[in-house]
Amino acid sequence: MTLILGRQDVEQLLTMELTLEAVEEAFLEHGQGTTLVPDRIGLFLDEYHGVIGVMPGYMEGMKAAGVKLICHHEENPKKHNLPASAGLVVYHDPATGMPLAIMDCAYITMMRTGAATGVSVKYLARADAQAVGIVGAGAQASSQIAAISRVRDLKKVKAFDIDSAATARLLEEIADLGLETEAVDSPREACVGVDILVTCTPARTPFIRGEWIEEGMHIAAVGADMPHKSELFPGVYARGDKWVTDLINQALVTGEIAGAMAEGAIGEHALYATLGEIVAGEKPGRENETEITIFKSTGMAIQDVAVAKRVHGLAREKGAGLEVSITP
């Protein structure tokens, strides 16, 4: 039998604390070399301004396997009144290959992407970091702040989006965290006086400049996860003391990293570490108060699978979802 879990089921079961735990464990396994993360496949549908991605992953220690199937169609909200991203995670029994669960992936993706930033902050941001600047107030933004607030004693959030209504919605969504919030008028203002900077936009051209980056800052660059996307100018990477990523082969083909390499801001071997290596203790994270650290997030299927394993376990405990017979 296969358990079917819709968006509401996943939302009711999954907390940020649980997501952070699962994602950090996924990074740990990746750093220890006990994962399989094949290259993701992208079906680029340019005439619809969309992509359908297939992302498989396996963790030997966790004994968890699965495949995420996700679409991202940028024009869905305005043209079709549909979410920009949607899809499924199929969670498998690695011993038999049988599908144990099929669940909504949009909420899992949002939560695990925020959690990945949270893990990067845990290991790379200053211990006394209290202020966050965030550029991009879309679907990913609130989970970014939620995750960071659980690994640092946050006091303030500064937010910018080209859509001021989106900024207002984000600040309303995070109101229950009890933080001082400020809507600012430009990306540059979001960089001033903050300890952590998050960018989570679909931008195709960079907008964060190196001269805006302050000493001791940690940057989580989340949005530019494809070859046609870029958020940080090469000068940001030139200023950074350590740049870290989740999956090297994915990072190297993003427009952001490719652009920084093409301009000589970073060399072919300038990557300091994967975040997994840092979590696993293979390399140290932040080593002093003045370092500028950058986490280039691209997303790994093992993050989705690690979260799906926990969602599946909780659903079984609580009797959530619908069981169906898909295979004989």
C-alpha positions as CSV (number, residue, x, y, z in Angstrom):
1,M,0.0,0.0,0.0
2,T,1.1,3.5,-0.8
3,L,0.2,6.5,1.4
4,I,-1.1,9.6,-0.4
5,L,-0.4,12.9,1.4
6,G,-1.8,16.2,0.1
7,R,-0.6,19.7,0.9
8,Q,-2.7,20.1,4.0
9,D,-1.5,16.7,5.4
10,V,2.1,17.8,4.9
11,E,1.5,21.2,6.4
12,Q,-0.1,19.7,9.5
13,L,2.8,17.3,10.1
14,L,5.9,19.2,9.2
15,T,7.4,21.8,11.5
16,M,10.5,23.9,10.9
17,E,12.3,22.2,13.8
18,L,11.7,18.8,12.2
19,T,12.8,20.1,8.8
20,L,16.0,21.6,10.2
21,E,16.9,18.3,11.9
22,A,16.2,16.3,8.7
23,V,18.1,18.7,6.4
24,E,21.2,18.9,8.7
25,E,21.2,15.1,8.8
26,A,21.1,15.0,5.0
27,F,24.1,17.5,4.8
28,L,25.9,15.3,7.3
29,E,25.5,12.2,5.3
30,H,26.5,14.0,2.1
31,G,29.7,15.2,3.8
32,Q,30.4,11.7,4.9
33,G,30.0,10.4,1.4
34,T,27.1,8.0,2.1
35,T,24.6,9.5,-0.4
36,L,23.7,9.1,-4.0
37,V,22.7,12.4,-5.7
38,P,22.5,11.9,-9.5
39,D,22.4,14.9,-11.7
40,R,18.9,16.4,-11.8
41,I,17.1,16.4,-15.1
42,G,15.4,19.6,-16.3
43,L,12.8,19.7,-19.0
44,F,12.9,23.3,-20.1
45,L,9.7,24.5,-21.6
46,D,10.7,27.9,-22.9
47,E,7.5,28.7,-24.7
48,Y,5.7,28.4,-21.3
49,H,8.5,30.0,-19.3
50,G,8.7,26.8,-17.2
51,V,10.7,23.8,-16.3
52,I,9.8,20.4,-15.0
53,G,12.6,18.9,-12.9
54,V,13.3,15.3,-11.8
55,M,15.6,14.9,-8.7
56,P,16.5,11.5,-7.3
57,G,18.4,10.9,-4.0
58,Y,19.4,8.2,-1.6
59,M,20.9,8.2,1.9
60,E,22.6,5.0,3.0
61,G,22.7,5.9,6.7
62,M,19.1,7.0,6.8
63,K,18.0,4.1,4.6
64,A,15.8,6.6,2.6
65,A,15.3,6.9,-1.1
66,G,13.0,9.0,-3.3
67,V,12.4,11.1,-6.3
68,K,11.1,14.7,-6.5
69,L,9.2,15.8,-9.5
70,I,8.7,19.5,-9.5
71,C,7.6,22.2,-12.0
72,H,8.3,25.8,-11.8
73,H,6.3,28.0,-14.3
74,E,6.9,31.6,-13.5
75,E,3.8,32.9,-15.2
76,N,1.4,30.6,-13.5
77,P,0.2,33.0,-10.8
78,K,-0.7,35.9,-13.2
79,K,-1.9,33.8,-16.2
80,H,-3.6,30.8,-14.7
81,N,-4.1,31.7,-11.0
82,L,-1.9,28.7,-10.1
83,P,1.2,28.5,-7.9
84,A,4.5,29.0,-9.6
85,S,5.8,25.7,-8.2
86,A,4.1,22.4,-7.7
87,G,4.9,18.7,-7.8
88,L,5.3,15.5,-5.9
89,V,7.9,13.6,-3.8
90,V,7.7,9.8,-4.2
91,Y,9.3,8.2,-1.1
92,H,10.5,4.7,-1.7
93,D,11.6,1.7,0.4
94,P,15.2,1.3,-0.8
95,A,15.2,-2.4,0.0
96,T,12.3,-3.2,-2.3
97,G,12.0,-0.1,-4.5
98,M,8.3,0.1,-3.6
99,P,6.7,3.5,-3.3
100,L,5.8,4.0,0.4
101,A,4.3,7.4,0.0
102,I,3.4,10.1,-2.6
103,M,3.2,13.5,-1.2
104,D,3.0,17.2,-2.1
105,C,6.4,18.6,-2.7
106,A,5.8,22.4,-2.8
107,Y,5.6,22.8,1.0
108,I,8.5,20.4,1.5
109,T,10.6,22.3,-1.0
110,M,9.8,25.6,0.7
111,M,10.6,24.3,4.2
112,R,13.7,22.4,3.3
113,T,15.1,25.4,1.3
114,G,14.6,27.6,4.3
115,A,16.2,24.9,6.5
116,A,19.2,24.6,4.3
117,T,19.8,28.4,4.8
118,G,19.3,27.8,8.5
119,V,22.0,25.1,8.6
120,S,24.3,27.4,6.7
121,V,23.7,30.1,9.3
122,K,24.3,27.7,12.1
123,Y,27.8,26.9,10.8
124,L,28.8,30.0,8.9
125,A,27.2,33.1,10.4
126,R,28.5,34.9,13.5
127,A,27.2,33.5,16.8
128,D,25.9,37.0,17.7
129,A,24.1,37.6,14.4
130,Q,20.8,39.4,15.2
131,A,19.8,41.2,12.0
132,V,18.7,39.8,8.7
133,G,18.3,41.5,5.3
134,I,16.2,39.6,2.8
135,V,15.7,40.5,-0.9
136,G,12.7,38.6,-2.4
137,A,9.5,38.3,-0.5
138,G,7.8,35.4,-2.4
139,A,6.9,31.9,-1.4
140,Q,10.4,31.0,-0.1
141,A,10.9,34.1,2.1
142,S,9.0,33.3,5.3
143,S,10.6,29.8,5.7
144,Q,14.0,31.5,5.3
145,I,13.3,33.8,8.3
146,A,11.7,31.0,10.3
147,A,14.7,28.7,9.9
148,I,17.2,31.4,10.7
149,S,15.2,32.5,13.8
150,R,15.7,28.9,15.2
151,V,19.5,28.9,15.0
152,R,20.2,32.5,15.9
153,D,18.7,35.0,18.4
154,L,17.2,37.3,15.8
155,K,16.1,40.8,16.6
156,K,15.4,42.5,13.3
157,V,14.4,41.7,9.7
158,K,14.8,44.2,6.8
159,A,12.9,43.2,3.6
160,F,12.8,44.3,0.0
161,D,10.8,43.1,-3.0
162,I,10.0,44.9,-6.2
163,D,6.4,44.2,-5.3
164,S,5.8,46.2,-2.1
165,A,2.6,44.2,-1.4
166,A,4.7,41.0,-1.3
167,T,7.0,42.7,1.3
168,A,4.0,43.6,3.4
169,R,2.7,40.1,3.2
170,L,6.0,38.7,4.3
171,L,6.3,41.0,7.3
172,E,2.8,40.0,8.3
173,E,3.6,36.3,7.9
174,I,6.6,36.5,10.3
175,A,4.9,38.8,12.8
176,D,4.4,36.0,15.3
177,L,8.2,35.6,15.6
178,G,8.2,38.9,17.6
179,L,10.9,40.6,15.5
180,E,11.4,44.2,14.7
181,T,10.6,44.5,11.0
182,E,11.3,47.1,8.3
183,A,10.3,47.3,4.7
184,V,13.1,49.0,2.7
185,D,13.1,50.6,-0.7
186,S,16.1,48.9,-2.4
187,P,18.3,45.9,-2.3
188,R,21.2,48.1,-1.2
189,E,19.2,49.2,1.9
190,A,18.6,45.5,2.8
191,C,22.3,45.1,3.0
192,V,23.0,47.9,5.5
193,G,23.5,47.1,9.1
194,V,22.6,43.4,8.8
195,D,24.6,40.3,9.8
196,I,22.9,37.9,7.4
197,L,21.8,38.6,3.9
198,V,19.3,36.3,2.1
199,T,18.5,36.6,-1.6
200,C,15.6,34.4,-2.8
201,T,14.3,35.8,-6.1
202,P,13.9,34.5,-9.7
203,A,16.2,37.2,-11.0
204,R,18.0,36.7,-14.3
205,T,20.5,39.6,-13.8
206,P,22.5,40.2,-10.6
207,F,21.5,43.0,-8.2
208,I,23.7,42.7,-5.1
209,R,27.0,44.5,-5.5
210,G,30.3,43.6,-3.7
211,E,30.8,47.1,-2.3
212,W,27.5,46.7,-0.3
213,I,28.7,43.7,1.6
214,E,29.9,44.4,5.2
215,E,32.6,42.7,7.1
216,G,31.5,39.6,9.0
217,M,28.4,39.1,7.0
218,H,27.0,35.7,6.0
219,I,25.2,35.6,2.7
220,A,22.7,32.9,1.7
221,A,22.2,33.1,-2.1
222,V,19.1,31.0,-2.7
223,G,17.3,32.1,-5.8
224,A,19.9,31.5,-8.6
225,D,19.6,27.8,-9.0
226,M,19.6,27.5,-12.8
227,P,21.9,28.6,-15.6
228,H,19.7,31.5,-16.6
229,K,19.5,32.9,-13.0
230,S,21.8,35.3,-11.1
231,E,21.5,37.4,-8.0
232,L,25.0,38.3,-6.8
233,F,27.4,40.3,-8.9
234,P,30.9,38.6,-9.3
235,G,32.2,41.3,-7.0
236,V,30.4,39.7,-4.1
237,Y,32.3,36.5,-4.6
238,A,35.5,38.4,-5.0
239,R,35.0,39.9,-1.5
240,G,34.0,36.7,0.1
241,D,36.5,34.8,2.3
242,K,34.7,31.5,2.0
243,W,32.1,30.4,-0.6
244,V,30.3,27.2,0.1
245,T,27.7,25.3,-1.7
246,D,25.5,22.2,-1.3
247,L,26.2,20.4,-4.6
248,I,29.2,21.4,-6.6
249,N,28.2,20.2,-10.1
250,Q,24.9,22.1,-9.7
251,A,26.5,25.3,-8.4
252,L,29.0,25.5,-11.2
253,V,26.4,25.7,-13.9
254,T,24.3,28.4,-12.3
255,G,24.5,31.8,-14.0
256,E,25.8,33.3,-10.8
257,I,28.8,31.1,-10.3
258,A,29.5,30.8,-14.1
259,G,29.5,34.5,-14.3
260,A,31.8,35.0,-11.3
261,M,34.2,32.5,-12.8
262,A,34.1,34.0,-16.3
263,E,35.1,37.4,-14.8
264,G,37.8,35.9,-12.7
265,A,36.1,36.8,-9.4
266,I,36.6,33.2,-8.3
267,G,38.9,30.6,-9.7
268,E,38.1,27.0,-10.7
269,H,39.3,25.7,-7.3
270,A,38.2,28.6,-5.2
271,L,35.3,26.7,-3.6
272,Y,36.1,26.4,0.1
273,A,33.9,23.4,0.9
274,T,30.5,21.9,0.5
275,L,28.2,22.6,3.4
276,G,28.1,18.8,4.0
277,E,31.8,18.8,4.6
278,I,31.5,21.5,7.2
279,V,28.6,19.8,9.0
280,A,30.6,16.5,9.0
281,G,33.6,18.2,10.5
282,E,35.8,17.8,7.5
283,K,36.5,21.5,7.3
284,P,35.8,24.3,9.8
285,G,32.9,26.7,9.3
286,R,33.3,30.3,10.4
287,E,36.7,30.9,12.0
288,N,36.6,34.6,13.0
289,E,34.3,37.5,13.4
290,T,35.4,39.4,10.2
291,E,35.0,36.6,7.6
292,I,32.6,37.2,4.8
293,T,30.9,33.8,4.1
294,I,28.7,32.9,1.1
295,F,26.4,29.9,0.8
296,K,25.3,29.2,-2.7
297,S,22.2,27.1,-2.3
298,T,21.0,25.0,-5.3
299,G,18.9,22.3,-3.6
300,M,19.5,18.6,-3.3
301,A,17.0,15.8,-3.6
302,I,18.4,14.2,-0.4
303,Q,17.0,17.2,1.5
304,D,13.5,16.4,0.2
305,V,13.9,12.7,0.8
306,A,15.1,13.2,4.4
307,V,12.1,15.4,5.1
308,A,9.7,13.0,3.3
309,K,11.0,10.1,5.5
310,R,10.0,12.0,8.6
311,V,6.6,13.1,7.2
312,H,5.9,9.5,6.2
313,G,6.7,8.3,9.7
314,L,4.6,10.9,11.4
315,A,1.7,10.3,9.0
316,R,1.8,6.6,9.9
317,E,1.8,7.4,13.6
318,K,-1.1,9.8,13.4
319,G,-3.2,8.0,10.7
320,A,-2.9,10.9,8.2
321,G,-3.4,10.6,4.5
322,L,-5.1,8.0,2.3
323,E,-3.7,4.5,1.6
324,V,-4.1,3.2,-1.9
325,S,-3.0,0.1,-3.8
326,I,-0.8,1.3,-6.6
327,T,1.3,-1.7,-7.1
328,P,0.2,-5.4,-7.0
